[in-house]
Amino acid sequence: MDLTRREALLRLGVTASSSLLFAKPLGSISLRQDKSLDLPGLARDFRDISTAKATVFGAKTLQGGVSVHDFIDAVFLAGVDDIAPQPLGGKLHAVMMIASSSQLMSGASQDEARHIALWSLHDFKRYQQRDQRDGDWVMPPRPVVKYPSESKAREDLIAGMDAWDPMQVDRAVLGLLPEHDRESLFELLWPYAARSYVDLGHKIIYCAQVERTLMRLPWKHAEPALRSLVMALAYPGTDDRMTGPYEHCLEIASDLPAEWLEGSEDPKQSLILLEALREANSAQAQDLVAAALKDGVGPATVWDGLRLYASELFYRRSASATRRHTPVHPVTEVNAFGYAFRTTRSDRSKRLMILSAAGWLPLLRADIEEGFGALSGPGIDALNTSPGQGAKANLSEALARRSPELTAACLGQAPELSASYYASLRSELISKATQDHQFKLLAAIAEESTLVNPRWLAHSLAPAVSYLPGAGDRQSDAFEKAKRALQD
């Protein structure tokens, strides 16, 4: 079923008054699927074209009238068919960035949107080369499946997931596909995205990115993406550290009161939760969230506490991790869990999403510290968002100095500058991007900024300025090549 724009915004938890960063449609570029376009055929062209010729071919495709959204949808279909879904990190990012690219196109100029599309193709070809070196995985031929009923296919899916068997879940999802639409099928899959932290927690990101993209794609094109996704969700993660948070979720989720979604919202309680989370291990973090919800704290307030902690882990990364991508994941994973929470209609899945997000943050902290050293500096709440009397907001200086502290002060004093701040980050990213995590981060914080309590808006947005490309970085080779191709 097609969603109206208002229905889509409400689904995301965004209202016209709260959406600061995604307020405008994509200029004159069509967001609709061209029904005459052979999308799988374009995806095959993207797979088959040589890396050296891909940018020029992509530019001519756009200049020939293919919309940027059809273009990146074809890149998405190329990726799910030609990049191994196991393991989840690394190469699969070429697929995991497509929904983020789509988000960043909203409100972009035609030129900016085309550069985002061409960067997505560049990223796919780069990872395709790596995949070819690693054995050149391709989607296996479609197995012949015949289930007597939907319930039998569902039983097979559950059994395959329990056995971590990618081939069994591949068959099962093909049996389920004719009986389901996007929403009902993902109701079956969301819990499995939260089941294992394996590969730094990319399962929830991949599941959310696939669902977001399939919201735009005609359902007839869903099959390869769903096959890739269930194979990824069945990737083993059987040791206690990987599956422990999920098991603890199952133990405590049913203890939440029936009216747990109806608690009162108070930004002060988010700060209290943040302070408690700092010292918690995975199970303790989940217990803290469960206790807050039982005490009548509203879910929006709890999510803000999780957002603050995720932003803090990113903000306090050590100097050795300044431009490394691991510290990005607390922000992007909380964003993905939050998206699943808002999307699912299942009360059980909502419980799993909010408790799983809490349980994964301490694991992410441990991985960040193991890889790059202890977190440094003050907490995220120490950012001064209330400059002294007479202080003047200067966004240009904050951006030039790439200072989260100055940025927080600026946005705290003048939150209406958030849109300008985002537009500047996006512009620099488009011309200077070096890797896909930058796209995922910017799309995540932009969306989170439409959901977070205004008290915490600056804290949510400011840390990105020290990570994303800025005025002092050079334009990327990929951008220069795309620019030349679009001018020819």
C-alpha positions, 0 to 999 in steps of 0.5 A, spaced: 500 500 500 502 506 498 503 511 503 501 519 503 507 523 504 503 525 511 502 518 513 510 517 511 512 522 516 507 520 521 510 513 521 517 516 522 514 520 528 516 526 524 511 532 524 511 538 519 513 543 525 518 538 528 522 536 521 527 541 521 532 538 516 528 534 511 522 539 510 523 540 503 522 535 497 527 533 492 527 539 487 524 538 480 527 530 481 522 525 481 521 521 487 517 516 483 518 509 480 518 510 472 514 504 471 517 503 464 524 503 466 527 496 467 530 496 474 533 489 474 536 491 467 539 497 469 542 493 476 545 488 471 548 494 467 551 496 474 554 489 475 557 488 469 560 495 467 567 495 469 569 500 474 573 504 470 567 506 466 562 506 471 562 513 473 561 515 466 556 510 464 552 512 471 552 520 469 549 518 462 544 514 465 542 520 469 542 525 464 538 520 460 532 522 464 533 516 470 531 519 476 536 519 482 531 514 486 531 509 480 538 510 480 540 508 487 534 503 487 538 499 481 545 500 485 541 497 491 538 491 487 545 490 484 548 490 491 544 485 494 545 480 488 552 481 487 555 482 494 555 476 500 551 478 505 555 474 510 559 477 514 555 483 515 560 488 515 565 491 510 563 489 503 555 489 505 556 497 506 555 498 499 547 496 500 547 499 507 548 506 505 542 506 500 537 508 504 541 513 507 543 516 500 535 517 499 534 520 505 540 525 504 537 527 497 531 530 500 531 537 499 538 537 495 539 540 489 539 536 482 546 537 482 547 534 489 542 529 488 546 526 482 553 526 486 550 522 491 547 517 486 554 517 483 557 516 489 553 510 491 555 507 484 562 508 486 561 505 493 558 499 490 563 498 484 569 498 490 566 493 494 564 489 488 571 488 486 573 486 494 568 481 493 570 478 487 577 478 490 574 474 496 571 469 492 566 473 487 559 471 491 553 471 487 546 470 489 545 463 488 539 460 483 532 461 486 531 454 489 524 451 487 520 451 493 513 449 495 509 450 501 502 447 503 501 453 507 504 460 510 504 457 516 509 451 514 513 456 511 513 460 517 515 454 521 521 453 516 523 460 517 523 460 525 527 453 525 532 455 520 533 462 524 534 457 530 539 453 526 543 459 523 541 456 517 542 461 511 539 456 506 533 454 510 531 461 511 532 463 504 527 457 502 522 459 507 522 467 505 521 465 498 515 461 501 512 467 505 513 472 500 507 471 496 503 471 502 505 477 505 506 485 504 512 489 506 509 490 513 507 483 515 513 480 513 518 485 516 514 483 523 517 476 522 524 479 521 525 485 526 526 480 532 531 477 528 535 483 527 536 484 534 538 477 536 545 478 535 550 483 536 555 479 531 559 484 526 559 490 531 551 490 530 550 491 523 544 486 523 539 491 525 542 497 520 541 492 514 534 490 516 532 497 517 536 499 511 532 494 507 526 495 509 526 503 508 528 501 501 523 496 500 518 502 502 520 505 495 521 500 491 515 496 488 514 489 491 515 485 485 523 487 486 523 485 493 525 478 492 533 478 492 533 484 497 529 479 502 533 473 500 540 477 502 537 480 508 535 473 511 541 470 509 545 476 513 540 475 519 542 467 519 549 469 520 552 465 526 552 469 533 552 464 538 557 466 543 554 469 550 557 476 548 553 476 541 546 473 543 546 475 551 543 482 550 537 478 546 536 473 551 536 478 557 531 482 553 526 475 553 527 474 560 525 481 562 521 484 556 514 481 559 515 484 566 513 491 563 506 493 565 501 493 559 501 501 559 508 502 558 508 506 552 503 511 556 509 514 561 510 521 562 515 525 558 521 529 561 527 531 558 530 531 565 529 523 566 533 522 560 539 525 563 538 521 569 538 515 565 544 517 561 548 518 568 546 511 570 548 508 563 555 510 563 557 505 568 552 499 566 554 493 563 549 490 557 544 487 562 544 492 567 543 497 561 537 493 559 535 493 567 535 500 567 531 502 561 526 497 564 526 500 571 525 507 568 519 504 563 516 501 569 516 507 573 512 511 568 518 514 564 515 515 557 518 511 551 520 518 548 524 520 554 528 513 554 530 513 547 533 520 548 537 517 554 539 512 549 540 517 544 545 521 549 549 515 550 550 514 543 552 521 542 556 521 548 560 515 545 561 518 539 563 525 542 568 522 547 572 517 542 579 518 543 584 522 538 586 515 535 579 514 533 577 521 530 576 519 523 575 512 524 568 509 523 567 504 529 565 510 534 559 512 529 555 505 530 552 507 537 549 513 533 547 509 527 544 503 531 540 507 536 537 510 530 536 503 526 533 500 533 528 507 533 526 506 526 524 499 527 521 501 534 516 506 530 515 502 524 513 495 528 506 494 530 508 489 535 508 490 542 513 485 543 517 487 538 517 494 541 519 492 547 525 488 544 527 494 540 528 499 546 531 494 550 536 491 545 538 498 543 540 499 551 544 492 551 548 494 545 551 500 547 555 497 552 558 492 547 559 498 543 563 502 548 567 496 549 569 495 542 571 502 541 575 502 547 578 496 545 580 498 538 582 505 540 583 506 547 579 509 553 574 515 552 576 522 553 573 528 555 567 530 559 560 527 557 555 530 552 551 533 557 557 538 559 556 541 552 554 548 553 548 550 549 546 556 553 552 561 552 553 567 557 549 573 556 552 577 550 555 571 546 553 571 539 552 565 535 557 564 529 556 557 525 561 559 520 566 559 525 564 553 529 564 549 522 571 552 520 574 550 527 570 543 526 568 544 534 563 540 537 563 545 543 562 551 539 557 548 534 553 546 540 553 553 543 551 556 536 545 551 535 543 552 543 543 559 542 539 559 535 536 552 534 533 555 527 540 554 524 540 547 525 538 546 517 543 551 515 548 546 519 545 540 516 546 543 509 553 545 510 555 538 512 551 535 506 555 539 501 561 538 504 560 530 504 558 530 497 564 533 495 569 530 500 566 523 502 571 518 503 567 512 506 559 510 506 559 511 514 559 518 513 553 518 509 550 513 514 551 518 520 549 524 517 542 521 515 542 518 522 543 524 526 538 528 521 533 524 522 534 523 530 534 531 530 527 531 528 525 526 534 529 528 540 526 533 545 529 540 543 532 540 550 537 535 547 537 537 539 544 541 539 547 535 543 545 530 538 547 534 532 554 537 534 559 531 535 558 530 527 562 536 525 568 533 528 568 527 524 564 529 517 568 532 512 570 540 512 572 546 509 580 543 510 579 537 506 580 536 499 575 534 494 575 526 493 577 523 487 570 520 486 567 527 486 572 530 481 571 524 476 563 524 477 563 532 476 567 531 469 562 526 467 556 530 468 559 536 465 561 532 458 
